[in-house]
């Protein structure tokens, strides 16, 4: 059985739009989250879940 992490990466949030792309200590939050997940020893796969909806 595979262990999969699903990382939500929507940019159309109403409270804080484009949050996943905002800078955190010099890097977009998405990059920081991906690097942290890549260090997990028990994960077999990382899936980034986003949307096909145009951002407004």
mmCIF file of the N, C-alpha and C atoms, coordinates in Angstrom:
data_MODEL
# 
_entry.id   MODEL 
# 
loop_
_atom_site.group_PDB 
_atom_site.id 
_atom_site.type_symbol 
_atom_site.label_atom_id 
_atom_site.label_alt_id 
_atom_site.label_comp_id 
_atom_site.label_asym_id 
_atom_site.label_entity_id 
_atom_site.label_seq_id 
_atom_site.pdbx_PDB_ins_code 
_atom_site.Cartn_x 
_atom_site.Cartn_y 
_atom_site.Cartn_z 
_atom_site.occupancy 
_atom_site.B_iso_or_equiv 
_atom_site.pdbx_formal_charge 
_atom_site.auth_seq_id 
_atom_site.auth_comp_id 
_atom_site.auth_asym_id 
_atom_site.auth_atom_id 
_atom_site.pdbx_PDB_model_num 
ATOM 1   N N  . UNK A 1 1  ? 0.836   -1.175 0.000   1.00 0.00 ? 1  UNK A N  1 
ATOM 2   C CA . UNK A 1 1  ? 0.000   0.000  0.000   1.00 0.00 ? 1  UNK A CA 1 
ATOM 3   C C  . UNK A 1 1  ? 0.887   1.247  0.000   1.00 0.00 ? 1  UNK A C  1 
ATOM 4   N N  . UNK A 1 2  ? 0.544   2.233  -0.826  1.00 0.00 ? 2  UNK A N  1 
ATOM 5   C CA . UNK A 1 2  ? 1.294   3.486  -0.910  1.00 0.00 ? 2  UNK A CA 1 
ATOM 6   C C  . UNK A 1 2  ? 0.720   4.532  0.044   1.00 0.00 ? 2  UNK A C  1 
ATOM 7   N N  . UNK A 1 3  ? 1.600   5.375  0.540   1.00 0.00 ? 3  UNK A N  1 
ATOM 8   C CA . UNK A 1 3  ? 1.186   6.492  1.382   1.00 0.00 ? 3  UNK A CA 1 
ATOM 9   C C  . UNK A 1 3  ? 1.343   7.757  0.549   1.00 0.00 ? 3  UNK A C  1 
ATOM 10  N N  . UNK A 1 4  ? 0.248   8.486  0.380   1.00 0.00 ? 4  UNK A N  1 
ATOM 11  C CA . UNK A 1 4  ? 0.225   9.665  -0.477  1.00 0.00 ? 4  UNK A CA 1 
ATOM 12  C C  . UNK A 1 4  ? -0.179  10.892 0.338   1.00 0.00 ? 4  UNK A C  1 
ATOM 13  N N  . UNK A 1 5  ? 0.556   11.986 0.152   1.00 0.00 ? 5  UNK A N  1 
ATOM 14  C CA . UNK A 1 5  ? 0.188   13.277 0.755   1.00 0.00 ? 5  UNK A CA 1 
ATOM 15  C C  . UNK A 1 5  ? -0.438  14.129 -0.333  1.00 0.00 ? 5  UNK A C  1 
ATOM 16  N N  . UNK A 1 6  ? -1.553  14.757 -0.024  1.00 0.00 ? 6  UNK A N  1 
ATOM 17  C CA . UNK A 1 6  ? -2.203  15.663 -0.958  1.00 0.00 ? 6  UNK A CA 1 
ATOM 18  C C  . UNK A 1 6  ? -2.076  17.075 -0.409  1.00 0.00 ? 6  UNK A C  1 
ATOM 19  N N  . UNK A 1 7  ? -1.392  17.917 -1.157  1.00 0.00 ? 7  UNK A N  1 
ATOM 20  C CA . UNK A 1 7  ? -1.143  19.301 -0.753  1.00 0.00 ? 7  UNK A CA 1 
ATOM 21  C C  . UNK A 1 7  ? -2.069  20.206 -1.556  1.00 0.00 ? 7  UNK A C  1 
ATOM 22  N N  . UNK A 1 8  ? -2.989  20.862 -0.881  1.00 0.00 ? 8  UNK A N  1 
ATOM 23  C CA . UNK A 1 8  ? -3.911  21.773 -1.560  1.00 0.00 ? 8  UNK A CA 1 
ATOM 24  C C  . UNK A 1 8  ? -3.189  23.067 -1.909  1.00 0.00 ? 8  UNK A C  1 
ATOM 25  N N  . UNK A 1 9  ? -3.348  23.496 -3.159  1.00 0.00 ? 9  UNK A N  1 
ATOM 26  C CA . UNK A 1 9  ? -2.643  24.693 -3.615  1.00 0.00 ? 9  UNK A CA 1 
ATOM 27  C C  . UNK A 1 9  ? -3.557  25.582 -4.449  1.00 0.00 ? 9  UNK A C  1 
ATOM 28  N N  . UNK A 1 10 ? -4.648  26.009 -3.838  1.00 0.00 ? 10 UNK A N  1 
ATOM 29  C CA . UNK A 1 10 ? -5.582  26.906 -4.537  1.00 0.00 ? 10 UNK A CA 1 
ATOM 30  C C  . UNK A 1 10 ? -5.120  28.347 -4.389  1.00 0.00 ? 10 UNK A C  1 
ATOM 31  N N  . UNK A 1 11 ? -5.318  29.138 -5.441  1.00 0.00 ? 11 UNK A N  1 
ATOM 32  C CA . UNK A 1 11 ? -4.955  30.551 -5.356  1.00 0.00 ? 11 UNK A CA 1 
ATOM 33  C C  . UNK A 1 11 ? -6.178  31.443 -5.228  1.00 0.00 ? 11 UNK A C  1 
ATOM 34  N N  . UNK A 1 12 ? -7.364  30.875 -5.314  1.00 0.00 ? 12 UNK A N  1 
ATOM 35  C CA . UNK A 1 12 ? -8.584  31.673 -5.313  1.00 0.00 ? 12 UNK A CA 1 
ATOM 36  C C  . UNK A 1 12 ? -9.260  31.832 -3.969  1.00 0.00 ? 12 UNK A C  1 
ATOM 37  N N  . UNK A 1 13 ? -8.524  31.790 -2.901  1.00 0.00 ? 13 UNK A N  1 
ATOM 38  C CA . UNK A 1 13 ? -9.102  31.969 -1.574  1.00 0.00 ? 13 UNK A CA 1 
ATOM 39  C C  . UNK A 1 13 ? -9.739  33.350 -1.435  1.00 0.00 ? 13 UNK A C  1 
ATOM 40  N N  . UNK A 1 14 ? -10.834 33.432 -0.704  1.00 0.00 ? 14 UNK A N  1 
ATOM 41  C CA . UNK A 1 14 ? -11.476 34.732 -0.512  1.00 0.00 ? 14 UNK A CA 1 
ATOM 42  C C  . UNK A 1 14 ? -10.867 35.502 0.657   1.00 0.00 ? 14 UNK A C  1 
ATOM 43  N N  . UNK A 1 15 ? -10.396 34.793 1.684   1.00 0.00 ? 15 UNK A N  1 
ATOM 44  C CA . UNK A 1 15 ? -9.828  35.486 2.841   1.00 0.00 ? 15 UNK A CA 1 
ATOM 45  C C  . UNK A 1 15 ? -8.406  35.970 2.593   1.00 0.00 ? 15 UNK A C  1 
ATOM 46  N N  . UNK A 1 16 ? -7.584  35.166 1.907   1.00 0.00 ? 16 UNK A N  1 
ATOM 47  C CA . UNK A 1 16 ? -6.197  35.556 1.616   1.00 0.00 ? 16 UNK A CA 1 
ATOM 48  C C  . UNK A 1 16 ? -5.830  35.010 0.231   1.00 0.00 ? 16 UNK A C  1 
ATOM 49  N N  . UNK A 1 17 ? -6.247  35.710 -0.816  1.00 0.00 ? 17 UNK A N  1 
ATOM 50  C CA . UNK A 1 17 ? -5.979  35.250 -2.183  1.00 0.00 ? 17 UNK A CA 1 
ATOM 51  C C  . UNK A 1 17 ? -4.498  35.023 -2.444  1.00 0.00 ? 17 UNK A C  1 
ATOM 52  N N  . UNK A 1 18 ? -4.200  33.973 -3.216  1.00 0.00 ? 18 UNK A N  1 
ATOM 53  C CA . UNK A 1 18 ? -2.832  33.615 -3.617  1.00 0.00 ? 18 UNK A CA 1 
ATOM 54  C C  . UNK A 1 18 ? -1.930  33.293 -2.431  1.00 0.00 ? 18 UNK A C  1 
ATOM 55  N N  . UNK A 1 19 ? -2.530  32.864 -1.329  1.00 0.00 ? 19 UNK A N  1 
ATOM 56  C CA . UNK A 1 19 ? -1.771  32.562 -0.112  1.00 0.00 ? 19 UNK A CA 1 
ATOM 57  C C  . UNK A 1 19 ? -0.640  31.570 -0.382  1.00 0.00 ? 19 UNK A C  1 
ATOM 58  N N  . UNK A 1 20 ? -0.909  30.560 -1.157  1.00 0.00 ? 20 UNK A N  1 
ATOM 59  C CA . UNK A 1 20 ? 0.069   29.509 -1.404  1.00 0.00 ? 20 UNK A CA 1 
ATOM 60  C C  . UNK A 1 20 ? 1.304   30.032 -2.148  1.00 0.00 ? 20 UNK A C  1 
ATOM 61  N N  . UNK A 1 21 ? 1.176   31.176 -2.813  1.00 0.00 ? 21 UNK A N  1 
ATOM 62  C CA . UNK A 1 21 ? 2.302   31.760 -3.551  1.00 0.00 ? 21 UNK A CA 1 
ATOM 63  C C  . UNK A 1 21 ? 2.984   32.895 -2.786  1.00 0.00 ? 21 UNK A C  1 
ATOM 64  N N  . UNK A 1 22 ? 2.479   33.223 -1.616  1.00 0.00 ? 22 UNK A N  1 
ATOM 65  C CA . UNK A 1 22 ? 3.065   34.327 -0.839  1.00 0.00 ? 22 UNK A CA 1 
ATOM 66  C C  . UNK A 1 22 ? 4.437   33.945 -0.290  1.00 0.00 ? 22 UNK A C  1 
ATOM 67  N N  . UNK A 1 23 ? 5.263   34.949 -0.152  1.00 0.00 ? 23 UNK A N  1 
ATOM 68  C CA . UNK A 1 23 ? 6.624   34.768 0.327   1.00 0.00 ? 23 UNK A CA 1 
ATOM 69  C C  . UNK A 1 23 ? 6.641   34.490 1.834   1.00 0.00 ? 23 UNK A C  1 
ATOM 70  N N  . UNK A 1 24 ? 7.343   33.440 2.197   1.00 0.00 ? 24 UNK A N  1 
ATOM 71  C CA . UNK A 1 24 ? 7.578   33.108 3.602   1.00 0.00 ? 24 UNK A CA 1 
ATOM 72  C C  . UNK A 1 24 ? 9.080   32.853 3.729   1.00 0.00 ? 24 UNK A C  1 
ATOM 73  N N  . UNK A 1 25 ? 9.775   33.757 4.389   1.00 0.00 ? 25 UNK A N  1 
ATOM 74  C CA . UNK A 1 25 ? 11.224  33.641 4.590   1.00 0.00 ? 25 UNK A CA 1 
ATOM 75  C C  . UNK A 1 25 ? 11.965  33.448 3.266   1.00 0.00 ? 25 UNK A C  1 
ATOM 76  N N  . UNK A 1 26 ? 11.542  34.200 2.234   1.00 0.00 ? 26 UNK A N  1 
ATOM 77  C CA . UNK A 1 26 ? 12.274  34.175 0.975   1.00 0.00 ? 26 UNK A CA 1 
ATOM 78  C C  . UNK A 1 26 ? 11.827  33.136 -0.046  1.00 0.00 ? 26 UNK A C  1 
ATOM 79  N N  . UNK A 1 27 ? 10.792  32.353 0.268   1.00 0.00 ? 27 UNK A N  1 
ATOM 80  C CA . UNK A 1 27 ? 10.303  31.330 -0.659  1.00 0.00 ? 27 UNK A CA 1 
ATOM 81  C C  . UNK A 1 27 ? 8.783   31.316 -0.661  1.00 0.00 ? 27 UNK A C  1 
ATOM 82  N N  . UNK A 1 28 ? 8.187   30.953 -1.799  1.00 0.00 ? 28 UNK A N  1 
ATOM 83  C CA . UNK A 1 28 ? 6.733   30.792 -1.802  1.00 0.00 ? 28 UNK A CA 1 
ATOM 84  C C  . UNK A 1 28 ? 6.329   29.686 -0.818  1.00 0.00 ? 28 UNK A C  1 
ATOM 85  N N  . UNK A 1 29 ? 5.207   29.870 -0.162  1.00 0.00 ? 29 UNK A N  1 
ATOM 86  C CA . UNK A 1 29 ? 4.751   28.890 0.817   1.00 0.00 ? 29 UNK A CA 1 
ATOM 87  C C  . UNK A 1 29 ? 4.646   27.486 0.216   1.00 0.00 ? 29 UNK A C  1 
ATOM 88  N N  . UNK A 1 30 ? 4.237   27.382 -1.043  1.00 0.00 ? 30 UNK A N  1 
ATOM 89  C CA . UNK A 1 30 ? 4.119   26.079 -1.699  1.00 0.00 ? 30 UNK A CA 1 
ATOM 90  C C  . UNK A 1 30 ? 5.470   25.367 -1.762  1.00 0.00 ? 30 UNK A C  1 
ATOM 91  N N  . UNK A 1 31 ? 6.525   26.083 -2.074  1.00 0.00 ? 31 UNK A N  1 
ATOM 92  C CA . UNK A 1 31 ? 7.862   25.487 -2.136  1.00 0.00 ? 31 UNK A CA 1 
ATOM 93  C C  . UNK A 1 31 ? 8.276   24.984 -0.758  1.00 0.00 ? 31 UNK A C  1 
ATOM 94  N N  . UNK A 1 32 ? 8.036   25.794 0.258   1.00 0.00 ? 32 UNK A N  1 
ATOM 95  C CA . UNK A 1 32 ? 8.403   25.383 1.622   1.00 0.00 ? 32 UNK A CA 1 
ATOM 96  C C  . UNK A 1 32 ? 7.639   24.133 2.054   1.00 0.00 ? 32 UNK A C  1 
ATOM 97  N N  . UNK A 1 33 ? 6.339   24.095 1.736   1.00 0.00 ? 33 UNK A N  1 
ATOM 98  C CA . UNK A 1 33 ? 5.534   22.923 2.093   1.00 0.00 ? 33 UNK A CA 1 
ATOM 99  C C  . UNK A 1 33 ? 6.014   21.669 1.360   1.00 0.00 ? 33 UNK A C  1 
ATOM 100 N N  . UNK A 1 34 ? 6.317   21.814 0.067   1.00 0.00 ? 34 UNK A N  1 
ATOM 101 C CA . UNK A 1 34 ? 6.793   20.668 -0.707  1.00 0.00 ? 34 UNK A CA 1 
ATOM 102 C C  . UNK A 1 34 ? 8.110   20.125 -0.150  1.00 0.00 ? 34 UNK A C  1 
ATOM 103 N N  . UNK A 1 35 ? 9.023   21.006 0.178   1.00 0.00 ? 35 UNK A N  1 
ATOM 104 C CA . UNK A 1 35 ? 10.318  20.558 0.719   1.00 0.00 ? 35 UNK A CA 1 
ATOM 105 C C  . UNK A 1 35 ? 10.159  19.845 2.056   1.00 0.00 ? 35 UNK A C  1 
ATOM 106 N N  . UNK A 1 36 ? 9.238   20.322 2.871   1.00 0.00 ? 36 UNK A N  1 
ATOM 107 C CA . UNK A 1 36 ? 8.990   19.651 4.151   1.00 0.00 ? 36 UNK A CA 1 
ATOM 108 C C  . UNK A 1 36 ? 8.398   18.260 3.931   1.00 0.00 ? 36 UNK A C  1 
ATOM 109 N N  . UNK A 1 37 ? 7.460   18.170 3.004   1.00 0.00 ? 37 UNK A N  1 
ATOM 110 C CA . UNK A 1 37 ? 6.861   16.865 2.710   1.00 0.00 ? 37 UNK A CA 1 
ATOM 111 C C  . UNK A 1 37 ? 7.883   15.896 2.122   1.00 0.00 ? 37 UNK A C  1 
ATOM 112 N N  . UNK A 1 38 ? 8.799   16.386 1.314   1.00 0.00 ? 38 UNK A N  1 
ATOM 113 C CA . UNK A 1 38 ? 9.812   15.524 0.709   1.00 0.00 ? 38 UNK A CA 1 
ATOM 114 C C  . UNK A 1 38 ? 10.736  14.899 1.746   1.00 0.00 ? 38 UNK A C  1 
ATOM 115 N N  . UNK A 1 39 ? 10.842  15.503 2.907   1.00 0.00 ? 39 UNK A N  1 
ATOM 116 C CA . UNK A 1 39 ? 11.680  14.947 3.977   1.00 0.00 ? 39 UNK A CA 1 
ATOM 117 C C  . UNK A 1 39 ? 10.983  13.828 4.751   1.00 0.00 ? 39 UNK A C  1 
ATOM 118 N N  . UNK A 1 40 ? 9.681   13.702 4.565   1.00 0.00 ? 40 UNK A N  1 
ATOM 119 C CA . UNK A 1 40 ? 8.936   12.662 5.292   1.00 0.00 ? 40 UNK A CA 1 
ATOM 120 C C  . UNK A 1 40 ? 9.385   11.280 4.813   1.00 0.00 ? 40 UNK A C  1 
ATOM 121 N N  . UNK A 1 41 ? 9.764   10.441 5.731   1.00 0.00 ? 41 UNK A N  1 
ATOM 122 C CA . UNK A 1 41 ? 10.320  9.137  5.385   1.00 0.00 ? 41 UNK A CA 1 
ATOM 123 C C  . UNK A 1 41 ? 9.267   8.115  4.966   1.00 0.00 ? 41 UNK A C  1 
ATOM 124 N N  . UNK A 1 42 ? 8.046   8.299  5.370   1.00 0.00 ? 42 UNK A N  1 
ATOM 125 C CA . UNK A 1 42 ? 7.019   7.294  5.075   1.00 0.00 ? 42 UNK A CA 1 
ATOM 126 C C  . UNK A 1 42 ? 6.107   7.647  3.905   1.00 0.00 ? 42 UNK A C  1 
ATOM 127 N N  . UNK A 1 43 ? 6.387   8.750  3.227   1.00 0.00 ? 43 UNK A N  1 
ATOM 128 C CA . UNK A 1 43 ? 5.572   9.126  2.077   1.00 0.00 ? 43 UNK A CA 1 
ATOM 129 C C  . UNK A 1 43 ? 6.132   8.500  0.809   1.00 0.00 ? 43 UNK A C  1 
ATOM 130 N N  . UNK A 1 44 ? 5.237   7.950  0.003   1.00 0.00 ? 44 UNK A N  1 
ATOM 131 C CA . UNK A 1 44 ? 5.637   7.397  -1.289  1.00 0.00 ? 44 UNK A CA 1 
ATOM 132 C C  . UNK A 1 44 ? 5.411   8.382  -2.420  1.00 0.00 ? 44 UNK A C  1 
ATOM 133 N N  . UNK A 1 45 ? 4.458   9.282  -2.231  1.00 0.00 ? 45 UNK A N  1 
ATOM 134 C CA . UNK A 1 45 ? 4.081   10.187 -3.309  1.00 0.00 ? 45 UNK A CA 1 
ATOM 135 C C  . UNK A 1 45 ? 3.495   11.469 -2.735  1.00 0.00 ? 45 UNK A C  1 
ATOM 136 N N  . UNK A 1 46 ? 3.738   12.584 -3.438  1.00 0.00 ? 46 UNK A N  1 
ATOM 137 C CA . UNK A 1 46 ? 3.145   13.873 -3.082  1.00 0.00 ? 46 UNK A CA 1 
ATOM 138 C C  . UNK A 1 46 ? 2.336   14.352 -4.284  1.00 0.00 ? 46 UNK A C  1 
ATOM 139 N N  . UNK A 1 47 ? 1.097   14.708 -4.031  1.00 0.00 ? 47 UNK A N  1 
ATOM 140 C CA . UNK A 1 47 ? 0.213   15.208 -5.081  1.00 0.00 ? 47 UNK A CA 1 
ATOM 141 C C  . UNK A 1 47 ? -0.166  16.639 -4.730  1.00 0.00 ? 47 UNK A C  1 
ATOM 142 N N  . UNK A 1 48 ? 0.022   17.551 -5.688  1.00 0.00 ? 48 UNK A N  1 
ATOM 143 C CA . UNK A 1 48 ? -0.390  18.943 -5.494  1.00 0.00 ? 48 UNK A CA 1 
ATOM 144 C C  . UNK A 1 48 ? -1.763  19.095 -6.131  1.00 0.00 ? 48 UNK A C  1 
ATOM 145 N N  . UNK A 1 49 ? -2.762  19.409 -5.312  1.00 0.00 ? 49 UNK A N  1 
ATOM 146 C CA . UNK A 1 49 ? -4.142  19.564 -5.785  1.00 0.00 ? 49 UNK A CA 1 
ATOM 147 C C  . UNK A 1 49 ? -4.438  21.039 -5.977  1.00 0.00 ? 49 UNK A C  1 
ATOM 148 N N  . UNK A 1 50 ? -4.832  21.395 -7.176  1.00 0.00 ? 50 UNK A N  1 
ATOM 149 C CA . UNK A 1 50 ? -5.156  22.776 -7.491  1.00 0.00 ? 50 UNK A CA 1 
ATOM 150 C C  . UNK A 1 50 ? -6.483  22.802 -8.261  1.00 0.00 ? 50 UNK A C  1 
ATOM 151 N N  . UNK A 1 51 ? -6.763  23.885 -8.934  1.00 0.00 ? 51 UNK A N  1 
ATOM 152 C CA . UNK A 1 51 ? -8.020  24.029 -9.628  1.00 0.00 ? 51 UNK A CA 1 
ATOM 153 C C  . UNK A 1 51 ? -7.777  24.430 -11.079 1.00 0.00 ? 51 UNK A C  1 
ATOM 154 N N  . UNK A 1 52 ? -8.781  24.214 -11.894 1.00 0.00 ? 52 UNK A N  1 
ATOM 155 C CA . UNK A 1 52 ? -8.718  24.680 -13.280 1.00 0.00 ? 52 UNK A CA 1 
ATOM 156 C C  . UNK A 1 52 ? -9.515  25.970 -13.443 1.00 0.00 ? 52 UNK A C  1 
ATOM 157 N N  . UNK A 1 53 ? -10.125 26.441 -12.351 1.00 0.00 ? 53 UNK A N  1 
ATOM 158 C CA . UNK A 1 53 ? -10.917 27.669 -12.395 1.00 0.00 ? 53 UNK A CA 1 
ATOM 159 C C  . UNK A 1 53 ? -10.000 28.870 -12.585 1.00 0.00 ? 53 UNK A C  1 
ATOM 160 N N  . UNK A 1 54 ? -10.397 29.815 -13.431 1.00 0.00 ? 54 UNK A N  1 
ATOM 161 C CA . UNK A 1 54 ? -9.582  31.033 -13.584 1.00 0.00 ? 54 UNK A CA 1 
ATOM 162 C C  . UNK A 1 54 ? -9.633  31.855 -12.295 1.00 0.00 ? 54 UNK A C  1 
ATOM 163 N N  . UNK A 1 55 ? -8.545  32.484 -11.965 1.00 0.00 ? 55 UNK A N  1 
ATOM 164 C CA . UNK A 1 55 ? -8.538  33.317 -10.763 1.00 0.00 ? 55 UNK A CA 1 
ATOM 165 C C  . UNK A 1 55 ? -9.070  34.688 -11.114 1.00 0.00 ? 55 UNK A C  1 
ATOM 166 N N  . UNK A 1 56 ? -9.771  35.294 -10.136 1.00 0.00 ? 56 UNK A N  1 
ATOM 167 C CA . UNK A 1 56 ? -10.407 36.575 -10.410 1.00 0.00 ? 56 UNK A CA 1 
ATOM 168 C C  . UNK A 1 56 ? -9.694  37.750 -9.894  1.00 0.00 ? 56 UNK A C  1 
# 
